[in-house]
Amino acid sequence: MRSPKLAALELRRFGRGRMPRAALVALLLLPLLYGALYLWSFWDPYGRLDRIPVALVNEDRGTSTGGEHLTAGDDIAGRLLDSKVFDWHEVGPEEAGRGVEDGTYYLSLTMPADFSRRVASSAGDSPETGALQVRTNDANNYIVGQISRTVFAEVRSAASTQASRGFLDRIFINFSGLHDATARAAAGADDLESGVTKAKKGSEDLADGLKDAKSGSGTLSGGIIKLDKGAGDLETGSRQVAGGTQLLADEVNKVAADVRPFLKDNGKAIGDTARLVSDSSEAVRDNLDLLAETAPTASAAAHTASDDLAEVYRVRCEEQPLPDPGVCPQLKRATTAAADVAGVADDVNTLVTKQNGDLTKLRAQLTTLQKQADALAKRSPDLDTDLESAVAKINALNTGAHKVAKGADTLHTGLGTAKSGAGDLDRGLGKLKKGAKSLDSGLYRLGDGSATLAQGLNDGVGKIPDYDKKERDDRTGVMADPVQLASSSLHAAPNYGTGFAPYFIPLSLWVGAMVAYMLIQPLSRRALSAGAPAWRIAFAGWLPVAAIGLLQVVALMSVLHWQLGLEMKHPVGTIAFLALVTCCFAAIVQWLNARFGAAGRILVLAVLMLQLTSAGGTYPVQTSPGFFGAIHPYLPMTYVVDGLRRLITGGGPGPVWQACAVLLAFTAGALALTALSARRKQVWTLDRLHPELSL
């Protein structure tokens, strides 16, 4: 009998009664319990986190920073209450503690009273960390605690980013202020450089001027020395003049006391005589023609007047023991004039007598005589007054001479001081000249330094950032969160269930094959009794379970796709691949049951556990202990999981073809081993008649 007929006979047994038919239906639907039902239970758990009750405690009192009121706790609380992460309940700290303890809340998030102050401190002198306090209770649910750590890590990151943005924004504002201040400093440095350049020119002019001033101060010092010597001579001479004028004033005052009474008593006589001489001279001059007639008379009169004056002079000036020096000279002159008049009268008389005189000369002499006589007659009434005036002038001259002497003394003293000062000035100008040279040298160095400073500040202005508000916002955003996770998942699974489907689908198919061989004999007893070929016996025992497995695949994938919404990148390839998987699993389970009998069922379960723990369906196998990593490459489910991931979520076909090759190898190998077991089963042994274990 051929293998398909043997397989059909085996399946026909399930049509004999209700229970076998029910068992067959249950067998077909069994993978749904492990696949569809289990995946359904946590198909998208993260999409329903808003049903998890958690406590939110906001004790933050807020703070003031930069002239603004900061309420970081309220901001975070508002965003959390608006979010769909958890079912937030804003409660007090006591209620939150009780709720986490008794299971009312799965966890609590507390923002302390000083949370805003700590967040704002990042921009101050003593920055502190603002701590969000999370309390979980693993006795309620361990996974919720793990999820909360991920969620609150994002909350903490967002709060930290917000605090960093405020702090960095102040830094960039300070940069702008520093840029402006540096720009002003650069402008000042440019002005300094310009001023130093002018100062350098001025210092050069000052040095040249001080050089000339030093030469002039030397000349001034020499001139003052000469002036001091001249002032000494002037002082000596003025003292001598003052001494002479003092003697003169003393003598004049002494003589004036004696002459003053004579001039006052005889002024009229002197005037009359003078007028007489004047009139006579005029008459002689006007009447030259009458000279001849009057010459003798005039000569006699002139001699008389001369004699009178001579007598007065003799009496007043020659016979007196102390002649009056103020009057005698005038009397002397008057006497001489009278004598001259007498002589002239004699000459005129002689001239007229002889008639050969020079009349022109005589007329001139008469004019002179007349003028002198008129002057004497005019002054004669005021001779005493003139004497007083002359005495006053002499006294004034004496006083002035003494003042000149005193001034010369003061001048000499001042020039002595000036001579000392000129020496000090000359020495000081020498030092100043030397200092001016040092100043000029220093200004050259200052000029070089100011140029370097100006250049450096101008270069620094270009290097110090000056950001506007938009640029500050862009940069604070980058610096507050410099490393962003650009999450781009290749062939991303849309939900949690899709991600785990490659793990639970082969699990359900393995269980389906395992249960199928609890109901179906791995080796047909009729075929064994009939002595059919071993390969035909093995193939006949495999075909029914493989057929049932194909139906299981169709039922399972229909529910997953149409009910749960599982989307496959390659649906046809997925179904074909799963057909190969269920055929492979059926062959492996058949061999274990055929070879080991009742113990094979336990081995089937053990192999399932080994595959589940080493296939890397949940966590990467590298995170498991070394034993699981060692057996990972040698079990078929490893390759099934990798292949299904590519077929469901997408990716290169390499792992799929590799899995197909591995599954075909396992299928062929398992069928060969089953055939070998069938050959052995055709020989009855004591162990077969009386098995040690029966299930």
C-alpha positions as CSV (number, residue, x, y, z in Angstrom):
1,M,0.0,0.0,0.0
2,R,1.3,3.4,-0.9
3,S,2.1,6.1,1.7
4,P,-0.8,8.5,0.8
5,K,-3.3,5.7,1.3
6,L,-1.7,4.8,4.6
7,A,-1.9,8.4,5.6
8,A,-5.5,8.6,4.5
9,L,-6.4,5.5,6.5
10,E,-4.8,7.2,9.6
11,L,-6.8,10.3,9.2
12,R,-10.0,8.3,8.5
13,R,-9.9,7.2,12.1
14,F,-10.9,10.7,13.2
15,G,-14.2,10.4,11.3
16,R,-15.5,7.5,13.5
17,G,-17.5,9.4,16.2
18,R,-17.9,12.8,17.6
19,M,-14.9,12.8,19.9
20,P,-12.3,12.0,17.2
21,R,-13.8,14.7,15.0
22,A,-13.7,17.2,17.9
23,A,-10.2,16.2,18.6
24,L,-9.2,16.8,15.0
25,V,-10.8,20.3,15.1
26,A,-9.1,21.1,18.4
27,L,-5.9,19.9,16.8
28,L,-6.3,22.3,13.9
29,L,-7.1,25.2,16.2
30,L,-4.5,24.5,18.8
31,P,-1.8,26.8,17.3
32,L,-4.3,29.7,17.7
33,L,-4.0,29.2,21.5
34,Y,-0.2,29.8,21.3
35,G,-0.1,32.0,18.3
36,A,-3.1,34.2,17.8
37,L,-4.4,34.2,21.4
38,Y,-1.0,34.9,23.0
39,L,-0.1,37.6,20.4
40,W,-3.5,39.2,20.9
41,S,-2.9,39.5,24.6
42,F,0.0,41.9,24.1
43,W,-0.4,42.9,20.5
44,D,0.2,46.7,21.3
45,P,0.7,47.1,25.1
46,Y,2.5,50.5,24.7
47,G,-0.6,51.8,22.9
48,R,-2.7,51.3,26.0
49,L,-0.4,52.7,28.7
50,D,-3.0,55.5,29.2
51,R,-5.1,52.9,31.1
52,I,-2.4,52.4,33.8
53,P,-3.2,54.6,36.9
54,V,-0.2,56.5,38.2
55,A,0.1,59.2,40.8
56,L,1.4,62.7,40.1
57,V,2.6,64.8,43.0
58,N,3.5,68.5,42.3
59,E,4.9,70.3,45.3
60,D,6.9,72.8,43.3
61,R,6.6,76.3,44.7
62,G,8.2,78.0,41.7
63,T,10.9,80.7,41.7
64,S,12.0,84.0,40.1
65,T,14.9,84.1,37.7
66,G,15.9,86.9,35.3
67,G,12.9,89.0,36.3
68,E,10.5,86.2,35.3
69,H,8.5,83.7,37.4
70,L,9.6,80.1,36.7
71,T,7.2,77.2,37.4
72,A,9.0,74.2,36.0
73,G,6.9,71.7,38.0
74,D,3.6,73.2,36.7
75,D,4.9,73.1,33.1
76,I,6.0,69.4,33.4
77,A,2.7,68.5,35.2
78,G,0.7,70.2,32.5
79,R,2.4,68.3,29.7
80,L,2.1,65.0,31.5
81,L,-1.6,65.4,32.2
82,D,-2.2,66.3,28.6
83,S,-0.2,63.3,27.4
84,K,-1.4,59.7,26.8
85,V,1.5,58.0,28.4
86,F,-0.3,57.0,31.7
87,D,-3.6,57.6,33.4
88,W,-2.3,60.5,35.6
89,H,-3.9,61.3,38.9
90,E,-2.7,64.5,40.5
91,V,-2.8,63.8,44.3
92,G,-1.0,64.7,47.5
93,P,2.2,62.9,48.7
94,E,0.4,60.9,51.4
95,E,-2.2,59.5,49.0
96,A,0.4,58.8,46.4
97,G,2.4,56.8,49.0
98,R,-0.6,54.8,50.1
99,G,-1.7,54.2,46.5
100,V,1.7,52.8,45.4
101,E,1.8,50.5,48.4
102,D,-1.7,49.0,48.1
103,G,-1.7,48.8,44.3
104,T,-4.1,51.7,43.5
105,Y,-1.3,53.3,41.5
106,Y,1.4,51.4,39.8
107,L,3.9,54.2,40.4
108,S,4.2,57.9,41.5
109,L,6.1,60.9,40.2
110,T,6.9,63.7,42.6
111,M,8.3,67.1,41.8
112,P,9.8,68.5,45.1
113,A,9.1,72.0,46.4
114,D,12.4,73.4,45.3
115,F,12.3,71.9,41.8
116,S,12.1,75.2,40.0
117,R,14.8,76.8,42.1
118,R,17.1,73.9,41.4
119,V,16.4,74.1,37.7
120,A,17.0,77.9,37.6
121,S,20.2,77.5,39.6
122,S,22.0,76.3,36.5
123,A,22.3,80.0,35.5
124,G,23.6,81.1,38.9
125,D,26.7,80.8,40.9
126,S,25.8,77.6,42.7
127,P,24.1,75.2,40.2
128,E,22.1,72.3,41.6
129,T,20.4,69.3,40.1
130,G,16.6,69.3,40.0
131,A,15.5,65.8,41.0
132,L,12.3,64.2,39.9
133,Q,11.3,61.5,42.4
134,V,9.9,58.2,41.0
135,R,8.5,55.5,43.3
136,T,7.6,52.1,41.9
137,N,6.4,48.8,43.5
138,D,7.6,45.7,41.7
139,A,5.2,43.7,43.9
140,N,2.4,45.3,41.9
141,N,4.0,44.8,38.4
142,Y,7.7,44.6,37.5
143,I,7.2,45.5,33.8
144,V,5.4,48.7,34.6
145,G,8.5,49.8,36.6
146,Q,10.7,49.1,33.6
147,I,8.4,51.0,31.2
148,S,8.3,53.9,33.7
149,R,12.0,54.2,33.7
150,T,12.1,54.6,30.0
151,V,9.2,57.1,30.0
152,F,10.6,59.2,32.9
153,A,14.1,59.2,31.3
154,E,12.5,61.1,28.4
155,V,10.7,63.4,30.9
156,R,14.0,64.1,32.7
157,S,15.8,64.7,29.4
158,A,13.1,67.2,28.3
159,A,13.3,69.0,31.7
160,S,17.1,69.1,31.5
161,T,16.9,70.4,28.0
162,Q,14.6,73.2,29.0
163,A,16.8,74.2,31.9
164,S,19.9,74.0,29.6
165,R,18.2,76.2,27.0
166,G,17.6,79.0,29.6
167,F,21.2,78.7,30.9
168,L,22.7,78.7,27.4
169,D,20.5,81.5,26.2
170,R,21.9,83.7,29.0
171,I,25.4,82.7,27.9
172,F,24.7,83.7,24.3
173,I,23.2,87.0,25.5
174,N,26.4,87.6,27.5
175,F,28.4,86.7,24.4
176,S,26.5,89.5,22.6
177,G,27.2,91.9,25.4
178,L,30.8,90.9,25.4
179,H,30.9,91.4,21.6
180,D,29.5,94.9,22.0
181,A,31.9,95.7,24.8
182,T,34.8,94.4,22.9
183,A,33.7,96.4,19.8
184,R,33.7,99.5,22.0
185,A,37.1,98.5,23.4
186,A,38.4,98.0,19.9
187,A,37.1,101.5,18.9
188,G,38.8,102.9,22.0
189,A,42.0,101.0,21.2
190,D,41.9,102.6,17.7
191,D,41.4,106.0,19.3
192,L,44.3,105.1,21.7
193,E,46.5,104.2,18.7
194,S,45.6,107.4,17.0
195,G,46.2,109.4,20.2
196,V,49.5,107.7,20.8
197,T,50.6,108.5,17.2
198,K,49.8,112.2,17.9
199,A,51.5,111.9,21.3
200,K,54.6,110.4,19.6
201,K,54.6,113.5,17.3
202,G,54.1,115.7,20.3
203,S,56.9,114.0,22.2
204,E,59.3,114.5,19.3
205,D,58.3,118.2,19.2
206,L,58.7,118.3,23.0
207,A,62.1,116.8,22.8
208,D,63.2,119.2,20.1
209,G,61.7,122.1,22.0
210,L,63.4,121.1,25.2
211,K,66.6,120.9,23.4
212,D,66.1,124.5,22.3
213,A,64.9,125.4,25.8
214,K,68.0,123.8,27.3
215,S,70.1,126.0,25.0
216,G,68.0,129.0,25.8
217,S,68.1,128.3,29.5
218,G,71.9,128.2,29.3
219,T,71.8,131.6,27.6
220,L,69.3,132.9,30.1
221,S,71.4,131.7,33.0
222,G,74.4,133.5,31.5
223,G,72.4,136.7,30.8
224,I,71.0,136.7,34.3
225,I,74.5,136.4,35.7
226,K,75.5,139.4,33.6
227,L,72.4,141.2,34.7
228,D,73.2,140.3,38.3
229,K,76.6,141.8,37.9
230,G,75.2,144.9,36.2
231,A,72.6,145.2,38.9
232,G,75.3,145.1,41.5
233,D,77.1,147.9,39.7
234,L,73.7,149.8,39.4
235,E,73.1,149.3,43.1
236,T,76.6,150.7,43.9
237,G,76.2,153.6,41.5
238,S,72.7,154.4,42.6
239,R,73.8,154.4,46.2
240,Q,76.6,156.9,45.2
241,V,74.1,159.1,43.3
242,A,71.8,159.0,46.3
243,G,74.6,160.0,48.5
244,G,75.5,162.9,46.2
245,T,71.9,164.1,45.9
246,Q,71.6,163.9,49.6
247,L,74.7,166.2,50.0
248,L,73.3,168.5,47.3
249,A,69.9,168.7,49.0
250,D,71.5,169.4,52.3
251,E,73.6,172.2,50.9
252,V,70.8,173.8,48.8
253,N,68.4,173.7,51.8
254,K,71.1,175.3,53.9
255,V,71.9,178.1,51.4
256,A,68.3,178.7,50.5
257,A,67.6,179.6,54.1
258,D,70.1,182.5,53.8
259,V,69.4,183.7,50.2
260,R,65.6,183.6,50.5
261,P,65.3,186.9,52.6
262,F,67.7,188.9,50.3
263,L,65.8,187.9,47.1
264,K,62.5,188.7,48.9
265,D,63.8,192.2,50.0
266,N,65.8,193.2,46.8
267,G,63.7,191.7,44.1
268,K,62.2,195.0,43.0
269,A,65.5,196.8,42.8
270,I,67.0,194.0,40.8
271,G,64.0,194.2,38.5
272,D,64.1,197.9,38.1
273,T,67.8,197.7,37.2
274,A,67.2,195.0,34.8
275,R,64.4,196.9,33.2
276,L,66.6,199.9,33.0
277,V,69.2,198.0,31.3
278,S,66.6,196.6,28.9
279,D,65.1,199.9,28.2
280,S,68.6,201.4,27.7
281,S,69.6,198.6,25.4
282,E,66.4,199.0,23.4
283,A,66.8,202.8,23.3
284,V,70.4,202.4,22.2
285,R,69.4,199.9,19.5
286,D,66.5,202.0,18.4
287,N,68.4,205.2,18.5
288,L,71.8,204.4,17.1
289,D,71.7,207.7,15.4
290,L,71.4,209.4,18.8
291,L,74.3,207.3,20.1
292,A,76.8,209.9,19.4
293,E,74.9,212.3,21.4
294,T,73.9,210.1,24.2
295,A,76.8,207.7,24.3
296,P,78.8,209.6,26.9
297,T,75.7,209.9,29.1
298,A,74.8,206.3,28.7
299,S,78.3,205.2,29.3
300,A,78.3,207.2,32.6
301,A,75.0,205.7,33.6
302,A,76.1,202.3,32.8
303,H,79.2,202.7,34.8
304,T,77.0,204.0,37.6
305,A,74.7,201.0,37.5
306,S,77.6,198.7,37.3
307,D,79.3,200.2,40.2
308,D,76.0,200.0,42.2
309,L,75.7,196.3,41.4
310,A,79.3,195.8,42.1
311,E,78.8,197.4,45.5
312,V,75.8,195.3,46.2
313,Y,77.8,192.2,45.2
314,R,80.7,193.3,47.3
315,V,78.5,193.9,50.3
316,R,76.4,190.8,50.0
317,C,78.8,188.4,48.6
318,E,82.4,189.4,49.3
319,E,82.2,191.1,52.7
320,Q,79.8,188.6,54.2
321,P,81.5,185.6,55.9
322,L,79.1,183.2,54.4
323,P,77.9,184.4,51.0
324,D,74.5,183.3,49.9
325,P,75.2,180.7,47.2
326,G,71.6,181.0,45.9
327,V,71.8,184.8,45.2
328,C,75.5,185.6,44.7
329,P,75.8,183.8,41.4
330,Q,72.9,185.8,40.0
331,L,74.3,189.0,41.5
332,K,77.6,188.1,40.0
333,R,76.0,187.7,36.6
334,A,74.1,190.9,37.1
335,T,77.3,192.7,38.1
336,T,79.1,191.2,35.2
337,A,76.2,192.2,32.9
338,A,76.3,195.8,34.3
339,A,80.0,195.9,33.8
340,D,79.5,194.6,30.3
341,V,76.9,197.2,29.7
342,A,79.3,199.8,30.9
343,G,82.0,198.4,28.7
344,V,79.6,198.3,25.8
345,A,78.6,201.8,26.5
346,D,82.2,202.7,26.5
347,D,82.7,200.8,23.2
348,V,79.7,202.5,21.7
349,N,80.9,205.8,22.9
350,T,84.3,205.0,21.4
351,L,82.7,203.7,18.3
352,V,80.5,206.6,17.9
353,T,83.3,208.9,18.7
354,K,85.6,207.3,16.2
355,Q,82.7,206.6,13.8
356,N,84.2,203.3,12.6
357,G,82.2,200.9,15.0
358,D,80.4,197.9,13.7
359,L,76.8,199.0,14.2
360,T,75.4,195.7,13.1
361,K,77.4,193.8,15.7
362,L,76.5,196.4,18.3
363,R,72.8,196.1,17.4
364,A,73.0,192.3,17.9
365,Q,74.7,192.7,21.2
366,L,72.1,195.2,22.3
367,T,69.3,192.7,21.4
368,T,71.0,190.1,23.5
369,L,71.4,192.5,26.4
370,Q,67.8,193.5,26.1
371,K,66.6,189.9,26.3
372,Q,68.8,189.1,29.3
373,A,67.7,192.2,31.0
374,D,64.0,191.5,30.3
375,A,64.4,188.0,31.6
376,L,66.0,189.2,34.7
377,A,63.4,191.9,35.2
378,K,60.6,189.3,34.6
379,R,62.0,186.9,37.1
380,S,63.1,189.3,39.6
381,P,59.8,189.4,41.5
382,D,59.7,185.6,41.7
383,L,63.3,184.9,42.5
384,D,62.4,183.7,46.0
385,T,59.6,181.5,44.6
386,D,62.0,180.1,42.0
387,L,64.4,179.4,44.8
388,E,61.7,177.5,46.6
389,S,60.9,175.5,43.5
390,A,64.5,174.8,42.8
391,V,65.0,173.6,46.4
392,A,61.8,171.4,46.1
393,K,63.1,169.9,42.9
394,I,66.4,169.2,44.4
395,N,64.7,167.5,47.4
396,A,62.6,165.5,45.0
397,L,65.7,164.6,43.1
398,N,67.2,163.4,46.3
399,T,64.1,161.4,47.2
400,G,64.1,159.8,43.8
401,A,67.8,159.0,43.9
402,H,67.2,157.2,47.2
403,K,64.2,155.2,45.7
404,V,66.4,154.3,42.7
405,A,69.1,153.1,45.1
406,K,66.5,151.0,47.0
407,G,65.1,149.6,43.8
408,A,68.5,148.8,42.5
409,D,69.1,146.9,45.8
410,T,65.9,145.0,45.3
411,L,66.7,144.4,41.7
412,H,70.1,143.1,42.7
413,T,68.6,140.8,45.3
414,G,65.9,139.5,42.8
415,L,68.5,138.9,40.1
416,G,70.5,136.9,42.6
417,T,67.4,134.8,43.2
418,A,66.8,134.7,39.5
419,K,70.4,133.6,38.9
420,S,69.8,130.7,41.3
421,G,66.4,129.9,39.7
422,A,68.0,130.1,36.2
423,G,70.6,127.6,37.3
424,D,67.8,125.3,38.7
425,L,65.8,125.9,35.5
426,D,68.8,124.9,33.4
427,R,69.4,121.8,35.4
428,G,65.7,120.9,35.4
429,L,65.5,121.4,31.7
430,G,68.4,119.1,31.3
431,K,66.5,116.4,33.3
432,L,63.3,117.2,31.4
433,K,65.2,116.8,28.1
434,K,66.4,113.4,29.2
435,G,62.9,112.5,30.4
436,A,61.4,113.6,27.1
437,K,63.8,111.2,25.3
438,S,62.6,108.4,27.6
439,L,59.0,109.5,27.0
440,D,59.5,109.5,23.2
441,S,61.1,106.0,23.4
442,G,58.2,104.8,25.7
443,L,55.6,106.3,23.3
444,Y,57.1,104.3,20.5
445,R,56.8,101.1,22.5
446,L,53.3,102.2,23.6
447,G,52.4,102.9,19.9
448,D,53.5,99.4,18.9
449,G,51.6,97.9,21.9
450,S,48.4,100.0,21.2
451,A,48.5,98.9,17.5
452,T,48.8,95.3,18.6
453,L,46.0,95.8,21.1
454,A,43.8,97.5,18.5
455,Q,44.5,94.7,16.0
456,G,43.8,92.0,18.6
457,L,40.6,93.6,19.8
458,N,39.4,94.1,16.2
459,D,40.2,90.5,15.5
460,G,38.5,89.4,18.7
461,V,35.3,91.3,17.8
462,G,35.1,89.1,14.7
463,K,35.6,86.0,16.8
464,I,33.1,86.7,19.6
465,P,29.7,85.7,18.5
466,D,26.9,88.3,18.3
467,Y,23.7,86.3,17.9
468,D,20.2,87.7,17.4
469,K,17.2,86.0,19.0
470,K,16.6,83.5,16.2
471,E,20.3,82.5,16.1
472,R,20.3,82.2,20.0
473,D,17.2,79.9,19.8
474,D,18.8,77.7,17.2
475,R,22.1,77.4,19.0
476,T,20.6,76.9,22.5
477,G,18.4,74.2,21.1
478,V,21.4,72.4,19.6
479,M,23.6,72.8,22.7
480,A,20.9,72.0,25.2
481,D,20.2,68.7,23.3
482,P,23.4,68.3,21.2
483,V,22.9,64.6,20.5
484,Q,19.5,63.7,19.2
485,L,18.5,60.2,18.3
486,A,17.7,60.2,14.7
487,S,15.7,57.0,14.9
488,S,15.3,55.5,11.5
489,S,14.4,51.9,11.8
490,L,14.9,49.7,8.7
491,H,11.8,47.6,8.1
492,A,10.2,48.8,11.3
493,A,7.5,46.6,12.9
494,P,4.4,48.7,13.4
495,N,3.6,47.3,16.8
496,Y,4.7,45.0,19.6
497,G,2.7,42.0,18.3
498,T,4.2,42.2,14.8
499,G,7.6,42.3,16.3
500,F,7.0,39.1,18.3
501,A,5.0,37.2,15.6
502,P,8.2,35.5,14.2
503,Y,8.8,34.1,17.6
504,F,5.3,32.9,18.6
505,I,4.2,31.5,15.2
506,P,6.8,28.7,15.0
507,L,6.1,28.1,18.7
508,S,2.5,27.4,18.0
509,L,3.3,25.2,15.0
510,W,5.7,23.1,17.1
511,V,3.0,22.7,19.7
512,G,0.6,21.8,17.0
513,A,2.9,19.0,15.7
514,M,3.6,17.9,19.2
515,V,-0.1,17.5,20.0
516,A,-0.8,16.0,16.6
517,Y,1.5,13.1,17.3
518,M,-0.2,12.5,20.6
519,L,-3.3,11.6,18.6
520,I,-1.7,10.2,15.5
521,Q,0.8,7.3,15.5
522,P,4.2,8.3,14.2
523,L,4.5,4.9,12.5
524,S,1.6,3.0,11.1
525,R,1.2,-0.3,12.9
526,R,-0.6,-1.8,9.9
527,A,2.3,-0.9,7.7
528,L,4.8,-2.2,10.2
529,S,2.9,-5.5,10.4
530,A,2.6,-5.8,6.7
531,G,6.3,-5.5,6.2
532,A,6.1,-2.3,4.0
533,P,9.4,-0.5,3.2
534,A,10.7,1.6,6.0
535,W,10.8,4.9,4.0
536,R,7.2,4.3,3.0
537,I,6.2,3.7,6.6
538,A,8.0,6.9,7.7
539,F,6.5,9.0,4.9
540,A,3.0,7.6,5.7
541,G,3.3,8.6,9.4
542,W,4.5,12.1,8.4
543,L,2.0,13.0,5.7
544,P,-1.1,13.3,8.0
545,V,0.6,15.6,10.5
546,A,2.1,17.7,7.7
547,A,-1.3,18.0,6.1
548,I,-2.8,19.0,9.5
549,G,0.1,21.5,9.9
550,L,-0.7,23.1,6.6
551,L,-4.3,23.6,7.7
552,Q,-3.0,25.0,11.0
553,V,-0.9,27.5,9.1
554,V,-3.9,28.7,7.0
555,A,-6.1,29.0,10.1
556,L,-3.4,30.8,12.2
557,M,-2.3,33.3,9.6
558,S,-6.0,34.0,8.6
559,V,-6.8,35.0,12.2
560,L,-3.6,36.9,12.6
561,H,-4.1,38.9,9.4
562,W,-7.8,39.4,9.3
563,Q,-8.5,39.7,13.0
564,L,-5.4,41.1,14.7
565,G,-4.2,43.1,11.6
566,L,-0.8,41.4,11.0
567,E,0.7,42.9,7.9
568,M,3.3,40.9,5.9
569,K,5.7,42.4,3.4
570,H,5.7,39.0,1.6
571,P,2.4,37.2,2.4
572,V,2.7,34.4,-0.2
573,G,6.3,33.8,0.7
574,T,5.4,33.8,4.4
575,I,2.7,31.2,3.9
576,A,5.0,29.0,1.7
577,F,7.8,29.4,4.3
578,L,5.5,28.4,7.1
579,A,4.3,25.3,5.2
580,L,8.0,24.3,5.0
581,V,8.3,25.0,8.7
582,T,5.4,22.9,9.8
583,C,6.5,20.0,7.6
584,C,10.0,20.2,9.1
585,F,8.6,20.4,12.7
586,A,6.3,17.4,11.9
587,A,9.3,15.4,10.7
588,I,11.4,16.2,13.8
589,V,8.5,15.5,16.3
590,Q,7.7,12.2,14.3
591,W,11.3,11.0,14.6
592,L,11.5,11.8,18.4
593,N,8.2,9.9,19.0
594,A,9.2,7.0,16.6
595,R,12.6,6.6,18.0
596,F,12.0,7.1,21.8
597,G,8.4,6.2,22.1
598,A,6.7,7.6,25.2
599,A,9.9,9.3,26.3
600,G,10.0,11.0,22.9
601,R,7.1,13.2,24.0
602,I,9.1,14.5,26.8
603,L,12.0,15.1,24.5
604,V,9.8,17.0,22.1
605,L,8.9,19.3,25.0
606,A,12.5,19.6,26.0
607,V,13.6,20.4,22.4
608,L,10.9,23.1,22.3
609,M,12.2,24.7,25.5
610,L,15.8,24.7,24.2
611,Q,14.7,26.3,20.9
612,L,12.6,29.0,22.7
613,T,15.5,30.0,24.9
614,S,18.2,30.0,22.2
615,A,16.4,31.3,19.1
616,G,16.8,35.0,20.1
617,G,13.1,35.6,19.6
618,T,12.8,38.2,22.5
619,Y,16.3,39.4,23.6
620,P,19.4,39.0,21.4
621,V,21.0,35.6,22.1
622,Q,24.2,37.5,23.0
623,T,22.6,38.6,26.2
624,S,21.9,35.0,27.3
625,P,24.3,32.7,29.1
626,G,26.9,31.0,26.9
627,F,25.2,27.7,26.8
628,F,22.3,29.1,24.8
629,G,24.6,30.9,22.5
630,A,26.4,27.6,21.9
631,I,23.3,25.7,20.8
632,H,21.8,28.7,18.9
633,P,23.2,27.7,15.5
634,Y,22.2,24.1,15.7
635,L,18.4,24.3,16.3
636,P,15.9,24.9,13.4
637,M,13.8,27.6,15.2
638,T,16.8,29.9,15.1
639,Y,16.6,30.1,11.4
640,V,12.8,30.1,11.3
641,V,12.7,33.2,13.5
642,D,15.2,35.0,11.3
643,G,13.5,34.0,8.1
644,L,10.0,35.1,9.3
645,R,11.4,38.5,10.4
646,R,12.5,39.2,6.8
647,L,9.3,37.9,5.3
648,I,7.0,39.8,7.7
649,T,8.8,43.2,8.3
650,G,11.0,43.2,5.2
651,G,14.7,42.9,4.5
652,G,17.1,40.9,2.4
653,P,16.2,37.4,1.3
654,G,19.5,35.8,2.4
655,P,18.3,34.6,5.8
656,V,15.1,33.2,4.2
657,W,17.0,31.0,1.7
658,Q,19.4,29.9,4.4
659,A,16.4,29.0,6.7
660,C,14.8,27.1,3.8
661,A,18.0,25.1,3.2
662,V,18.3,24.3,7.0
663,L,14.7,23.3,7.2
664,L,14.9,21.0,4.2
665,A,18.0,19.5,5.7
666,F,16.3,18.9,9.0
667,T,13.2,17.5,7.3
668,A,15.2,15.1,5.2
669,G,17.4,14.1,8.1
670,A,14.4,13.6,10.4
671,L,12.5,11.5,7.8
672,A,15.6,9.4,7.2
673,L,16.0,8.8,10.9
674,T,12.3,8.0,11.2
675,A,12.7,5.4,8.4
676,L,15.6,3.9,10.2
677,S,13.5,3.7,13.4
678,A,10.7,2.1,11.3
679,R,13.0,-0.6,10.1
680,R,14.0,-1.3,13.7
681,K,10.3,-1.3,14.7
682,Q,9.6,-4.1,12.2
683,V,11.6,-6.5,14.5
684,W,9.7,-7.3,17.7
685,T,11.7,-7.2,20.8
686,L,11.0,-7.7,24.5
687,D,11.2,-3.9,25.0
688,R,8.4,-3.4,22.4
689,L,6.3,-6.1,24.0
690,H,6.8,-4.8,27.5
691,P,7.8,-1.1,27.3
692,E,9.4,0.5,30.4
693,L,7.4,3.7,30.1
694,S,3.9,4.1,28.6
695,L,2.1,7.5,28.1
